[in-house]
Amino acid sequence: MQFNEAFKLALQSLWANKLRSILTLIGVVMGVASVIMVITLVNGANTYVSTKIISNGADVFAVRQMPGVIFSAEEYFKYQKRKILRIEDYQAIQDSCTQCGEVGVRLDRIVSVVFNAHSSTDTDMRGLTWTMVSLDNMDIALGRGFTPADDSKATHNVIVGYDIVDNLLGEGDPVGKEIRVGGIPFTIMGVGDRKGKMLGQSQDNWVAVPITTYQQTYGYNDSLDIYARASANNAEAMERAKDEVRVIMRARRHNAVGQPDDFEIETNDTFLDIWKQFSAIFFDVVIGIASISLVVGGIVIMNIMLVSVTERTREIGVRKALGARQRDVLLQFLIESGTMALVGGAIGVLFGVIVAKLITIIIGFPTSIQLWSVLLGLFMATATGIFFGVYPASKAAKLDPVVALRAEL
């Protein structure tokens, strides 16, 4: 039997037994859909993390009291015992680090913002030095960023995100309007570029004020996040700058020789490595669940093919009586089981992509469809069908034609 003829017979068998085919393919569809969905989501998240969440450039690193990501309460309480980073630490790095280009500071807190009768809650308030506009890759869409004068004079100028403009200010030029941030009046001097949403959370609901104004308002007991850019954009310059900052900080904090740092120096790669570890664990768990679905789907396919062999015993006997060889019958049933699984795989790919895109629409989680993931899903489905179709096909191929013909008499 030619391959195309066996393929047509397989499709005809699927179409003739629609309900049975649907029930047979549920496991394969679920398994492949899970694989496609998780790969699409993980790839999209990886792309987003590398391009947007990590907003600083590859030549920027941060100095903090504690790591940006903490995995347990024990770690948190251990890091909380460290001395906080103060403005004097920032000034020491700024003055003494010869391998650093720019140095800046950032602090964050949640506040409410009010304009006339409109207000916003859960707004991220950022206290920044004027250099952080560059270090944070903050694109100014309207107006201007901070200047050294804003830092030195502790001005009540503010840069806002587009949520403030869209939800509070309404029509007209926002620059020059006065808003109240945490109950304190500020004049808008700039508007940051739109960032969109991530996991359903807007990235544009923020305001930024000079660090000196922030500290005069909320005190000096919050630990600073200090950012520094290496003097050149290469790995060697980055390591030299980090080493110099480490020496400066250890000297200021009186860390003895052999004693570990009581502060953290982190780069973008630190967060990317943590994210990749997390996404790899998530990927492995979902792939494990998907594999169980594929195995269940394969067992169902095997059982259905065994039923099909029993139903078509006479057909097999006639084909063998007319000269069909064992390998012809074996090939026919393998193609049928493989085709059945391939159809389920195609449906699973489509379903997985649709679910991933719905997640993007509903909660804003990024997705990225990769051709290799689609091909992988189809290959896994087809391989599952062929593997679990070997036993039924072998049983059909080994039927004695005389016995097969008698079975229907």
C-alpha positions as CSV (number, residue, x, y, z in Angstrom):
1,M,0.0,0.0,0.0
2,Q,1.3,3.4,-0.9
3,F,1.8,6.0,1.8
4,N,-0.8,8.5,0.5
5,E,-3.4,5.7,0.3
6,A,-2.8,4.7,3.9
7,F,-2.9,8.4,4.9
8,K,-6.3,8.8,3.2
9,L,-7.7,5.7,4.9
10,A,-6.6,7.0,8.2
11,L,-8.4,10.3,7.7
12,Q,-11.5,8.5,6.5
13,S,-11.4,6.3,9.7
14,L,-11.1,9.4,11.8
15,W,-14.0,11.1,10.0
16,A,-16.2,8.1,10.1
17,N,-15.9,7.8,13.9
18,K,-16.0,11.4,14.9
19,L,-17.0,11.0,18.6
20,R,-14.5,8.2,19.1
21,S,-11.8,10.2,17.4
22,I,-12.5,13.3,19.6
23,L,-12.4,11.2,22.8
24,T,-9.3,9.4,21.6
25,L,-7.4,12.6,20.9
26,I,-8.3,14.6,24.1
27,G,-5.1,13.4,25.8
28,V,-2.8,14.2,22.9
29,V,-4.5,17.6,22.4
30,M,-4.1,18.5,26.1
31,G,-0.5,17.4,26.2
32,V,0.6,19.2,23.1
33,A,-1.5,22.3,24.0
34,S,0.2,22.4,27.4
35,V,3.7,22.2,25.8
36,I,2.9,24.9,23.2
37,M,1.3,27.2,25.8
38,V,4.1,27.0,28.3
39,I,6.9,27.4,25.7
40,T,5.0,30.4,24.2
41,L,4.6,32.0,27.6
42,V,8.1,31.3,28.9
43,N,9.7,32.6,25.6
44,G,7.5,35.8,25.8
45,A,8.4,36.3,29.4
46,N,12.1,35.8,28.8
47,T,12.0,38.4,26.0
48,Y,10.1,40.8,28.2
49,V,12.4,40.4,31.2
50,S,15.5,40.9,29.1
51,T,14.2,44.0,27.4
52,K,11.8,45.8,29.7
53,I,11.9,44.6,33.4
54,I,15.6,44.9,33.3
55,S,15.5,48.5,32.2
56,N,19.1,49.5,33.0
57,G,21.7,48.9,30.3
58,A,24.2,46.0,30.3
59,D,26.9,48.4,31.7
60,V,24.9,49.3,34.8
61,F,25.1,47.6,38.2
62,A,23.3,48.3,41.5
63,V,24.6,48.4,45.1
64,R,21.9,47.5,47.7
65,Q,21.5,46.6,51.4
66,M,19.9,43.3,50.4
67,P,19.4,41.3,47.2
68,G,16.7,42.3,44.8
69,V,15.2,38.8,45.1
70,I,14.8,37.0,48.4
71,F,13.6,33.5,48.6
72,S,12.8,33.0,52.4
73,A,11.9,34.8,55.5
74,E,15.2,33.7,57.1
75,E,17.2,35.4,54.4
76,Y,15.1,38.6,54.7
77,F,15.6,38.9,58.5
78,K,19.3,38.2,58.0
79,Y,19.7,41.0,55.4
80,Q,17.6,43.4,57.5
81,K,20.3,43.4,60.2
82,R,22.7,45.0,57.7
83,K,23.4,48.7,57.9
84,I,21.4,50.8,55.5
85,L,23.0,52.6,52.5
86,R,22.9,56.3,53.0
87,I,23.5,59.3,50.8
88,E,27.1,59.5,52.0
89,D,27.7,56.1,50.5
90,Y,26.4,57.4,47.2
91,Q,28.6,60.5,47.4
92,A,31.7,58.4,48.3
93,I,31.2,56.2,45.2
94,Q,30.5,59.3,43.0
95,D,33.6,61.0,44.2
96,S,36.0,58.0,44.4
97,C,35.1,55.5,41.8
98,T,37.4,56.3,38.8
99,Q,36.0,53.4,36.8
100,C,32.4,54.6,37.1
101,G,30.8,56.9,34.5
102,E,27.5,57.9,36.1
103,V,26.3,57.2,39.6
104,G,22.7,57.6,40.8
105,V,20.3,56.8,43.6
106,R,16.7,55.6,43.7
107,L,14.1,55.1,46.4
108,D,10.5,53.9,46.1
109,R,7.2,54.0,48.0
110,I,3.5,53.8,47.3
111,V,1.5,57.0,47.5
112,S,-1.8,58.6,46.3
113,V,-1.8,61.3,43.6
114,V,-4.6,64.0,43.4
115,F,-5.5,66.5,40.8
116,N,-8.7,68.5,41.3
117,A,-11.4,66.0,42.0
118,H,-9.5,63.0,40.6
119,S,-7.1,60.8,42.4
120,S,-5.1,57.6,41.9
121,T,-4.0,55.0,44.5
122,D,-1.1,52.5,44.6
123,T,1.1,54.9,42.6
124,D,4.8,54.2,42.7
125,M,6.7,57.3,43.9
126,R,10.3,57.3,42.9
127,G,13.0,59.5,44.6
128,L,15.7,59.9,42.0
129,T,19.0,61.8,41.5
130,W,19.1,63.7,38.2
131,T,21.5,61.0,36.8
132,M,18.9,58.3,37.2
133,V,16.9,59.5,34.2
134,S,19.8,58.3,32.1
135,L,20.7,55.2,34.3
136,D,17.1,54.0,34.3
137,N,16.7,54.5,30.6
138,M,13.8,56.8,31.3
139,D,12.6,58.2,28.0
140,I,10.9,61.6,28.4
141,A,7.9,62.0,26.0
142,L,7.0,65.5,27.1
143,G,8.8,68.2,28.9
144,R,12.2,67.5,30.5
145,G,14.0,65.4,33.0
146,F,15.7,66.4,36.2
147,T,18.8,68.6,36.3
148,P,21.5,69.0,39.0
149,A,19.6,72.1,40.2
150,D,16.6,69.9,41.1
151,D,18.8,67.8,43.4
152,S,20.7,70.7,45.0
153,K,17.6,72.9,45.6
154,A,15.2,70.0,46.5
155,T,12.6,71.4,44.0
156,H,9.0,70.3,44.0
157,N,9.2,69.3,40.3
158,V,7.8,65.9,39.3
159,I,8.0,63.6,36.3
160,V,4.9,61.5,35.8
161,G,3.9,58.3,34.0
162,Y,1.1,58.3,31.4
163,D,-1.5,56.8,33.8
164,I,-1.4,60.1,35.7
165,V,-2.0,62.0,32.5
166,D,-4.7,59.7,31.1
167,N,-6.7,59.2,34.4
168,L,-6.2,62.4,36.3
169,L,-5.2,65.3,34.1
170,G,-7.4,64.9,31.0
171,E,-7.0,66.9,27.9
172,G,-4.4,69.6,27.4
173,D,-0.6,69.9,28.0
174,P,0.2,68.3,31.3
175,V,3.5,70.1,31.7
176,G,3.2,73.0,34.2
177,K,0.1,71.6,36.0
178,E,0.1,71.1,39.7
179,I,-0.7,67.8,41.4
180,R,-0.5,66.6,45.0
181,V,1.7,63.6,45.6
182,G,1.1,62.2,49.1
183,G,-0.6,65.4,50.0
184,I,2.3,67.6,48.9
185,P,2.0,69.9,45.9
186,F,4.4,69.3,42.9
187,T,4.6,70.9,39.5
188,I,4.8,68.5,36.5
189,M,7.9,69.2,34.5
190,G,8.0,66.0,32.3
191,V,6.1,62.9,31.3
192,G,7.7,59.5,30.8
193,D,7.2,57.4,27.7
194,R,4.5,54.7,27.7
195,K,5.5,51.3,29.0
196,G,2.2,49.3,28.8
197,K,1.1,46.5,31.1
198,M,2.8,43.5,32.6
199,L,0.8,40.7,34.2
200,G,-2.2,43.0,34.1
201,Q,-0.3,45.6,36.1
202,S,0.3,49.0,34.5
203,Q,3.9,50.1,34.2
204,D,2.9,53.8,33.8
205,N,1.4,54.4,37.2
206,W,4.3,56.3,38.7
207,V,5.7,59.7,39.6
208,A,9.4,60.7,40.1
209,V,10.7,63.5,42.4
210,P,14.2,64.6,43.2
211,I,15.9,62.4,45.8
212,T,16.6,65.4,48.1
213,T,12.9,66.3,48.1
214,Y,12.0,62.7,48.8
215,Q,14.3,62.5,51.8
216,Q,13.2,65.9,53.2
217,T,9.6,64.6,53.1
218,Y,10.0,61.0,54.3
219,G,13.2,61.1,56.3
220,Y,16.7,59.6,55.8
221,N,16.2,56.1,57.2
222,D,15.3,54.3,54.0
223,S,18.2,52.3,52.5
224,L,19.2,53.7,49.1
225,D,19.6,51.7,45.9
226,I,22.8,53.1,44.3
227,Y,23.3,52.6,40.6
228,A,26.5,53.0,38.7
229,R,27.5,52.8,35.0
230,A,30.9,51.4,34.1
231,S,33.2,53.8,32.2
232,A,33.1,51.6,29.2
233,N,30.5,49.1,27.9
234,N,32.5,45.9,28.1
235,A,32.9,43.1,30.6
236,E,36.4,44.1,31.7
237,A,35.3,47.7,32.5
238,M,32.2,46.4,34.4
239,E,34.4,44.1,36.6
240,R,36.9,46.9,37.3
241,A,34.0,49.3,38.3
242,K,32.4,46.6,40.5
243,D,35.7,45.8,42.2
244,E,36.4,49.5,42.9
245,V,32.9,50.0,44.3
246,R,33.3,46.9,46.5
247,V,36.6,48.3,47.9
248,I,35.0,51.7,48.6
249,M,31.9,50.1,50.3
250,R,33.9,47.6,52.4
251,A,36.2,50.4,53.6
252,R,33.2,52.6,54.5
253,R,31.4,49.8,56.3
254,H,34.5,48.5,58.0
255,N,34.3,44.9,56.7
256,A,37.3,43.0,58.0
257,V,39.6,41.0,55.6
258,G,38.0,37.6,55.0
259,Q,34.6,38.9,56.2
260,P,31.8,38.7,53.5
261,D,30.3,41.8,52.0
262,D,27.4,43.2,54.1
263,F,25.9,44.7,50.9
264,E,24.9,43.4,47.5
265,I,26.3,44.3,44.1
266,E,24.0,43.1,41.3
267,T,23.9,43.4,37.6
268,N,21.2,42.7,35.0
269,D,22.7,39.2,34.6
270,T,21.9,38.5,38.3
271,F,18.2,39.0,37.7
272,L,18.2,37.2,34.3
273,D,19.9,34.1,35.9
274,I,17.3,34.0,38.7
275,W,14.5,34.4,36.2
276,K,15.9,31.6,34.0
277,Q,16.1,29.3,37.0
278,F,12.5,30.0,37.9
279,S,11.2,29.7,34.3
280,A,13.2,26.4,33.9
281,I,11.5,24.9,37.0
282,F,8.1,26.1,35.7
283,F,8.9,24.7,32.3
284,D,9.9,21.3,33.7
285,V,6.8,21.0,35.9
286,V,4.4,21.8,33.0
287,I,6.4,19.5,30.6
288,G,6.1,16.7,33.2
289,I,2.3,17.2,33.4
290,A,2.1,17.4,29.6
291,S,4.1,14.2,29.3
292,I,1.5,12.4,31.5
293,S,-1.3,13.7,29.2
294,L,0.6,12.4,26.2
295,V,1.2,9.0,27.7
296,V,-2.5,8.8,28.6
297,G,-3.4,9.9,25.1
298,G,-1.0,7.3,23.7
299,I,-2.6,4.5,25.7
300,V,-6.1,5.5,24.5
301,I,-4.8,5.5,20.9
302,M,-3.4,2.0,21.4
303,N,-6.7,0.7,22.8
304,I,-8.7,2.3,20.0
305,M,-6.3,0.8,17.4
306,L,-6.7,-2.6,19.1
307,V,-10.5,-2.2,18.8
308,S,-10.0,-1.1,15.1
309,V,-7.9,-4.3,14.5
310,T,-10.7,-6.4,15.9
311,E,-13.4,-4.6,13.8
312,R,-11.3,-4.9,10.6
313,T,-10.2,-8.5,11.0
314,R,-11.9,-9.5,7.8
315,E,-10.4,-6.6,5.9
316,I,-7.0,-7.7,7.0
317,G,-7.7,-11.2,6.0
318,V,-8.8,-10.2,2.5
319,R,-5.8,-7.9,2.1
320,K,-3.5,-10.7,3.1
321,A,-5.3,-13.2,0.8
322,L,-4.7,-10.8,-2.1
323,G,-1.0,-10.7,-1.4
324,A,-0.5,-8.0,1.2
325,R,2.7,-8.5,3.2
326,Q,3.1,-8.2,6.9
327,R,5.0,-4.9,6.5
328,D,2.1,-3.5,4.4
329,V,-0.4,-4.1,7.1
330,L,2.0,-2.9,9.7
331,L,2.7,0.3,7.8
332,Q,-1.0,0.9,7.3
333,F,-1.9,0.8,11.0
334,L,1.2,2.7,12.0
335,I,0.3,5.5,9.6
336,E,-3.3,5.5,10.9
337,S,-2.1,5.8,14.6
338,G,0.5,8.4,13.6
339,T,-2.1,10.4,11.6
340,M,-4.6,10.3,14.5
341,A,-1.9,11.6,16.9
342,L,-0.7,14.2,14.3
343,V,-4.3,15.6,13.9
344,G,-4.5,15.8,17.7
345,G,-1.2,17.5,17.8
346,A,-2.3,20.1,15.2
347,I,-5.4,20.8,17.2
348,G,-3.3,21.0,20.4
349,V,-0.9,23.5,18.8
350,L,-3.8,25.7,17.7
351,F,-5.5,25.4,21.1
352,G,-2.2,26.1,23.0
353,V,-1.5,29.3,20.9
354,I,-5.1,30.5,21.4
355,V,-5.0,30.0,25.2
356,A,-1.6,31.8,25.4
357,K,-2.9,34.7,23.4
358,L,-6.0,34.9,25.6
359,I,-3.8,35.1,28.7
360,T,-1.9,38.0,27.0
361,I,-5.2,39.8,26.3
362,I,-6.7,39.2,29.8
363,I,-3.7,39.8,32.1
364,G,-1.1,41.3,29.8
365,F,1.4,38.4,30.1
366,P,3.7,38.5,27.1
367,T,3.8,35.6,24.6
368,S,6.2,34.7,21.8
369,I,5.4,31.9,19.4
370,Q,8.5,30.0,18.1
371,L,8.4,27.8,15.0
372,W,10.6,25.2,16.7
373,S,8.0,24.8,19.5
374,V,5.2,24.2,17.0
375,L,7.4,21.6,15.2
376,L,8.3,20.0,18.6
377,G,4.6,19.7,19.5
378,L,3.7,18.0,16.2
379,F,6.7,15.7,16.5
380,M,5.9,14.7,20.1
381,A,2.3,14.0,19.1
382,T,3.2,11.9,16.0
383,A,5.9,10.0,17.9
384,T,3.5,9.2,20.6
385,G,0.9,7.9,18.1
386,I,3.5,5.7,16.3
387,F,5.0,4.4,19.6
388,F,1.7,3.3,21.0
389,G,0.5,2.1,17.6
390,V,3.3,-0.4,17.2
391,Y,1.6,-3.2,19.3
392,P,-1.8,-3.0,17.6
393,A,-0.1,-2.7,14.1
394,S,2.1,-5.7,14.9
395,K,-0.9,-7.7,16.1
396,A,-2.7,-6.9,12.9
397,A,0.3,-7.7,10.7
398,K,0.7,-11.1,12.3
399,L,-2.9,-12.2,11.8
400,D,-3.3,-15.5,9.8
401,P,-5.4,-14.7,6.7
402,V,-7.4,-18.0,7.0
403,V,-8.2,-17.3,10.7
404,A,-9.0,-13.7,9.9
405,L,-11.4,-14.7,7.2
406,R,-13.1,-17.3,9.4
407,A,-13.5,-14.9,12.2
408,E,-16.2,-13.0,10.3
409,L,-18.0,-16.1,8.9
